[in-house]
Amino acid sequence: QADERVFAAGRWRADAPAELRTLHHQAGGAFFVAGETVQAAAPR
C-alpha cells in the first residue's frame, strides 16, 4: 500500500516532502522524482 503522504486517491501529491518521494528510471538516463524530472549525465 502506498504512503498517503506521497500518493493518495490515485495521484502523486505534489506537496509531498522531497525525502519521501521515490526516484524512477524512464529511459536513456532520464529519471523522475514524483513531481519533477531529473536528467542524468552521460557516462564518461
N, CA, C and O atoms as a CHARMM CRD file, in Angstrom:
* protein
*
  176
    1    1 GLN  N      0.84200  -1.17600   0.00000 PROA 1      0.00000
    2    1 GLN  CA     0.00000   0.00000   0.00000 PROA 1      0.00000
    3    1 GLN  C      0.88700   1.23900   0.00000 PROA 1      0.00000
    4    1 GLN  O      1.89700   1.29700   0.70100 PROA 1      0.00000
    5    2 ALA  N      0.49300   2.22300  -0.79500 PROA 2      0.00000
    6    2 ALA  CA     1.27300   3.45600  -0.91100 PROA 2      0.00000
    7    2 ALA  C      1.13300   4.32300   0.33800 PROA 2      0.00000
    8    2 ALA  O      0.11000   4.30600   1.02200 PROA 2      0.00000
    9    3 ASP  N      2.18300   5.07100   0.60900 PROA 3      0.00000
   10    3 ASP  CA     2.17300   6.02900   1.71700 PROA 3      0.00000
   11    3 ASP  C      1.31600   7.22100   1.29300 PROA 3      0.00000
   12    3 ASP  O      1.65300   7.90500   0.32600 PROA 3      0.00000
   13    4 GLU  N      0.23500   7.47600   1.98400 PROA 4      0.00000
   14    4 GLU  CA    -0.68100   8.55300   1.61000 PROA 4      0.00000
   15    4 GLU  C     -0.07100   9.94500   1.72700 PROA 4      0.00000
   16    4 GLU  O     -0.65000  10.91300   1.23400 PROA 4      0.00000
   17    5 ARG  N      1.08100  10.05900   2.36800 PROA 5      0.00000
   18    5 ARG  CA     1.76800  11.35600   2.40300 PROA 5      0.00000
   19    5 ARG  C      2.35500  11.68200   1.03500 PROA 5      0.00000
   20    5 ARG  O      2.66500  12.83900   0.75300 PROA 5      0.00000
   21    6 VAL  N      2.51100  10.65300   0.17400 PROA 6      0.00000
   22    6 VAL  CA     3.12700  10.82300  -1.13700 PROA 6      0.00000
   23    6 VAL  C      2.15300  10.51600  -2.27300 PROA 6      0.00000
   24    6 VAL  O      2.16900  11.19300  -3.30100 PROA 6      0.00000
   25    7 PHE  N      1.31400   9.51000  -2.09700 PROA 7      0.00000
   26    7 PHE  CA     0.40200   9.05800  -3.15500 PROA 7      0.00000
   27    7 PHE  C     -0.96000   8.79600  -2.53900 PROA 7      0.00000
   28    7 PHE  O     -1.09500   7.92800  -1.67600 PROA 7      0.00000
   29    8 ALA  N     -1.97300   9.53700  -2.97300 PROA 8      0.00000
   30    8 ALA  CA    -3.31300   9.37600  -2.41100 PROA 8      0.00000
   31    8 ALA  C     -4.36300   9.55400  -3.49900 PROA 8      0.00000
   32    8 ALA  O     -4.19300  10.36200  -4.41300 PROA 8      0.00000
   33    9 ALA  N     -5.43800   8.80000  -3.39500 PROA 9      0.00000
   34    9 ALA  CA    -6.55400   8.89400  -4.34600 PROA 9      0.00000
   35    9 ALA  C     -6.08700   8.70700  -5.78400 PROA 9      0.00000
   36    9 ALA  O     -6.62100   9.33700  -6.69700 PROA 9      0.00000
   37   10 GLY  N     -5.08400   7.83700  -5.99300 PROA 10     0.00000
   38   10 GLY  CA    -4.59800   7.54200  -7.33800 PROA 10     0.00000
   39   10 GLY  C     -3.70600   8.60400  -7.95200 PROA 10     0.00000
   40   10 GLY  O     -3.47000   8.58500  -9.16000 PROA 10     0.00000
   41   11 ARG  N     -3.20700   9.52900  -7.14900 PROA 11     0.00000
   42   11 ARG  CA    -2.37600  10.62600  -7.67900 PROA 11     0.00000
   43   11 ARG  C     -1.18100  10.89000  -6.77800 PROA 11     0.00000
   44   11 ARG  O     -1.24400  10.73100  -5.55900 PROA 11     0.00000
   45   12 TRP  N     -0.06500  11.30900  -7.43100 PROA 12     0.00000
   46   12 TRP  CA     1.09900  11.74700  -6.66200 PROA 12     0.00000
   47   12 TRP  C      0.75200  13.06700  -6.01200 PROA 12     0.00000
   48   12 TRP  O      0.08200  13.90200  -6.62000 PROA 12     0.00000
   49   13 ARG  N      1.19100  13.26200  -4.80800 PROA 13     0.00000
   50   13 ARG  CA     0.96900  14.52800  -4.10800 PROA 13     0.00000
   51   13 ARG  C      2.16200  15.44100  -4.36700 PROA 13     0.00000
   52   13 ARG  O      3.27700  15.15700  -3.92700 PROA 13     0.00000
   53   14 ALA  N      1.92400  16.53800  -5.08300 PROA 14     0.00000
   54   14 ALA  CA     2.99400  17.47200  -5.42400 PROA 14     0.00000
   55   14 ALA  C      3.57000  18.15800  -4.19300 PROA 14     0.00000
   56   14 ALA  O      4.69700  18.65300  -4.22800 PROA 14     0.00000
   57   15 ASP  N      2.81200  18.19100  -3.11100 PROA 15     0.00000
   58   15 ASP  CA     3.27800  18.85600  -1.89800 PROA 15     0.00000
   59   15 ASP  C      4.00100  17.90000  -0.94300 PROA 15     0.00000
   60   15 ASP  O      4.31000  18.27100   0.18900 PROA 15     0.00000
   61   16 ALA  N      4.27000  16.67400  -1.39500 PROA 16     0.00000
   62   16 ALA  CA     4.95400  15.69400  -0.54000 PROA 16     0.00000
   63   16 ALA  C      6.38100  16.14900  -0.25400 PROA 16     0.00000
   64   16 ALA  O      7.02800  16.72600  -1.12700 PROA 16     0.00000
   65   17 PRO  N      6.87600  15.89900   0.94400 PROA 17     0.00000
   66   17 PRO  CA     8.26000  16.25800   1.27200 PROA 17     0.00000
   67   17 PRO  C      9.24200  15.52400   0.34800 PROA 17     0.00000
   68   17 PRO  O      9.03700  14.35000   0.03700 PROA 17     0.00000
   69   18 ALA  N     10.28500  16.19500  -0.08200 PROA 18     0.00000
   70   18 ALA  CA    11.26100  15.61900  -1.01400 PROA 18     0.00000
   71   18 ALA  C     11.83900  14.30600  -0.50900 PROA 18     0.00000
   72   18 ALA  O     12.07100  13.39200  -1.30000 PROA 18     0.00000
   73   19 GLU  N     12.07600  14.19500   0.78900 PROA 19     0.00000
   74   19 GLU  CA    12.69000  12.97600   1.32400 PROA 19     0.00000
   75   19 GLU  C     11.77000  11.75700   1.24700 PROA 19     0.00000
   76   19 GLU  O     12.22600  10.63300   1.45700 PROA 19     0.00000
   77   20 LEU  N     10.49300  11.96000   0.95200 PROA 20     0.00000
   78   20 LEU  CA     9.56100  10.83700   0.82300 PROA 20     0.00000
   79   20 LEU  C      9.29500  10.45300  -0.62600 PROA 20     0.00000
   80   20 LEU  O      8.68100   9.41700  -0.88400 PROA 20     0.00000
   81   21 ARG  N      9.74100  11.26000  -1.56500 PROA 21     0.00000
   82   21 ARG  CA     9.48600  10.98600  -2.98200 PROA 21     0.00000
   83   21 ARG  C     10.39300   9.87200  -3.48100 PROA 21     0.00000
   84   21 ARG  O     11.53400   9.73900  -3.03900 PROA 21     0.00000
   85   22 THR  N      9.87200   9.07100  -4.40700 PROA 22     0.00000
   86   22 THR  CA    10.64700   7.96600  -4.96500 PROA 22     0.00000
   87   22 THR  C     11.26100   8.37100  -6.29900 PROA 22     0.00000
   88   22 THR  O     10.72300   9.21500  -7.01500 PROA 22     0.00000
   89   23 LEU  N     12.39800   7.75500  -6.62200 PROA 23     0.00000
   90   23 LEU  CA    13.11600   8.00600  -7.86900 PROA 23     0.00000
   91   23 LEU  C     12.77600   6.89300  -8.85000 PROA 23     0.00000
   92   23 LEU  O     12.83400   5.71600  -8.49600 PROA 23     0.00000
   93   24 HSD  N     12.41800   7.25800 -10.09000 PROA 24     0.00000
   94   24 HSD  CA    12.03200   6.28400 -11.10900 PROA 24     0.00000
   95   24 HSD  C     12.86400   6.49400 -12.36800 PROA 24     0.00000
   96   24 HSD  O     13.08300   7.63300 -12.78100 PROA 24     0.00000
   97   25 HSD  N     13.33200   5.40100 -12.98600 PROA 25     0.00000
   98   25 HSD  CA    14.07800   5.47500 -14.24400 PROA 25     0.00000
   99   25 HSD  C     13.08700   5.40500 -15.39000 PROA 25     0.00000
  100   25 HSD  O     12.20400   4.54800 -15.40300 PROA 25     0.00000
  101   26 GLN  N     13.23500   6.31800 -16.36800 PROA 26     0.00000
  102   26 GLN  CA    12.38100   6.28600 -17.55700 PROA 26     0.00000
  103   26 GLN  C     13.11700   5.55900 -18.67200 PROA 26     0.00000
  104   26 GLN  O     12.75200   4.43300 -19.01000 PROA 26     0.00000
  105   27 ALA  N     14.14200   6.17200 -19.25000 PROA 27     0.00000
  106   27 ALA  CA    14.94200   5.58400 -20.32300 PROA 27     0.00000
  107   27 ALA  C     16.04700   6.55800 -20.68900 PROA 27     0.00000
  108   27 ALA  O     15.92800   7.75800 -20.44000 PROA 27     0.00000
  109   28 GLY  N     17.12300   6.04900 -21.28100 PROA 28     0.00000
  110   28 GLY  CA    18.19300   6.90600 -21.78400 PROA 28     0.00000
  111   28 GLY  C     18.79200   7.83400 -20.75500 PROA 28     0.00000
  112   28 GLY  O     19.16200   8.96100 -21.08300 PROA 28     0.00000
  113   29 GLY  N     18.89600   7.39000 -19.52900 PROA 29     0.00000
  114   29 GLY  CA    19.48900   8.21800 -18.48200 PROA 29     0.00000
  115   29 GLY  C     18.53500   9.22900 -17.87300 PROA 29     0.00000
  116   29 GLY  O     18.94600  10.05200 -17.05500 PROA 29     0.00000
  117   30 ALA  N     17.25800   9.18000 -18.26100 PROA 30     0.00000
  118   30 ALA  CA    16.26800  10.10100 -17.69600 PROA 30     0.00000
  119   30 ALA  C     15.59700   9.45400 -16.49300 PROA 30     0.00000
  120   30 ALA  O     15.19800   8.29000 -16.53500 PROA 30     0.00000
  121   31 PHE  N     15.48500  10.21400 -15.44300 PROA 31     0.00000
  122   31 PHE  CA    14.83900   9.76500 -14.21700 PROA 31     0.00000
  123   31 PHE  C     13.78100  10.78300 -13.83800 PROA 31     0.00000
  124   31 PHE  O     13.84400  11.93400 -14.27000 PROA 31     0.00000
  125   32 PHE  N     12.82700  10.38000 -13.05000 PROA 32     0.00000
  126   32 PHE  CA    11.91600  11.36500 -12.49000 PROA 32     0.00000
  127   32 PHE  C     11.64700  11.05100 -11.03500 PROA 32     0.00000
  128   32 PHE  O     11.61800   9.89600 -10.61200 PROA 32     0.00000
  129   33 VAL  N     11.45400  12.10800 -10.29400 PROA 33     0.00000
  130   33 VAL  CA    11.03000  12.04200  -8.90800 PROA 33     0.00000
  131   33 VAL  C      9.59900  12.55800  -8.95200 PROA 33     0.00000
  132   33 VAL  O      9.32000  13.54200  -9.63700 PROA 33     0.00000
  133   34 ALA  N      8.70500  11.92000  -8.24400 PROA 34     0.00000
  134   34 ALA  CA     7.30700  12.34300  -8.28200 PROA 34     0.00000
  135   34 ALA  C      7.22000  13.86600  -8.20800 PROA 34     0.00000
  136   34 ALA  O      7.58900  14.46300  -7.19600 PROA 34     0.00000
  137   35 GLY  N      6.73800  14.48600  -9.26500 PROA 35     0.00000
  138   35 GLY  CA     6.58300  15.93100  -9.28900 PROA 35     0.00000
  139   35 GLY  C      7.67500  16.67600 -10.03200 PROA 35     0.00000
  140   35 GLY  O      7.51700  17.86700 -10.30300 PROA 35     0.00000
  141   36 GLU  N      8.77600  16.02300 -10.37000 PROA 36     0.00000
  142   36 GLU  CA     9.84300  16.70600 -11.10300 PROA 36     0.00000
  143   36 GLU  C     10.65400  15.70900 -11.92200 PROA 36     0.00000
  144   36 GLU  O     10.70000  14.52400 -11.59300 PROA 36     0.00000
  145   37 THR  N     11.29900  16.18900 -12.99300 PROA 37     0.00000
  146   37 THR  CA    12.13500  15.34400 -13.84400 PROA 37     0.00000
  147   37 THR  C     13.59500  15.64700 -13.56900 PROA 37     0.00000
  148   37 THR  O     13.97200  16.79600 -13.34000 PROA 37     0.00000
  149   38 VAL  N     14.41700  14.59600 -13.59200 PROA 38     0.00000
  150   38 VAL  CA    15.85400  14.72100 -13.35600 PROA 38     0.00000
  151   38 VAL  C     16.56400  14.04300 -14.52000 PROA 38     0.00000
  152   38 VAL  O     16.24600  12.89700 -14.83800 PROA 38     0.00000
  153   39 GLN  N     17.52400  14.72000 -15.17200 PROA 39     0.00000
  154   39 GLN  CA    18.27400  14.15000 -16.28800 PROA 39     0.00000
  155   39 GLN  C     19.66300  13.76300 -15.81400 PROA 39     0.00000
  156   39 GLN  O     20.39900  14.60300 -15.29700 PROA 39     0.00000
  157   40 ALA  N     20.02500  12.50900 -15.98500 PROA 40     0.00000
  158   40 ALA  CA    21.35000  12.03500 -15.59200 PROA 40     0.00000
  159   40 ALA  C     22.38200  12.43800 -16.64200 PROA 40     0.00000
  160   40 ALA  O     22.05900  12.55800 -17.82300 PROA 40     0.00000
  161   41 ALA  N     23.60400  12.64200 -16.21200 PROA 41     0.00000
  162   41 ALA  CA    24.69700  12.93700 -17.13400 PROA 41     0.00000
  163   41 ALA  C     25.10400  11.65400 -17.85100 PROA 41     0.00000
  164   41 ALA  O     24.96700  10.56100 -17.30100 PROA 41     0.00000
  165   42 ALA  N     25.60200  11.78700 -19.07000 PROA 42     0.00000
  166   42 ALA  CA    26.07300  10.62300 -19.82700 PROA 42     0.00000
  167   42 ALA  C     27.28900  10.02100 -19.13100 PROA 42     0.00000
  168   42 ALA  O     28.10200  10.75400 -18.56800 PROA 42     0.00000
  169   43 PRO  N     27.42400   8.69100 -19.16300 PROA 43     0.00000
  170   43 PRO  CA    28.59900   8.07000 -18.54000 PROA 43     0.00000
  171   43 PRO  C     29.87400   8.51200 -19.24200 PROA 43     0.00000
  172   43 PRO  O     29.87400   8.77400 -20.44500 PROA 43     0.00000
  173   44 ARG  N     30.94400   8.59100 -18.49100 PROA 44     0.00000
  174   44 ARG  CA    32.22500   9.02400 -19.07700 PROA 44     0.00000
  175   44 ARG  C     33.11000   7.84600 -19.33700 PROA 44     0.00000
  176   44 ARG  O     34.22700   8.01000 -19.82700 PROA 44     0.00000
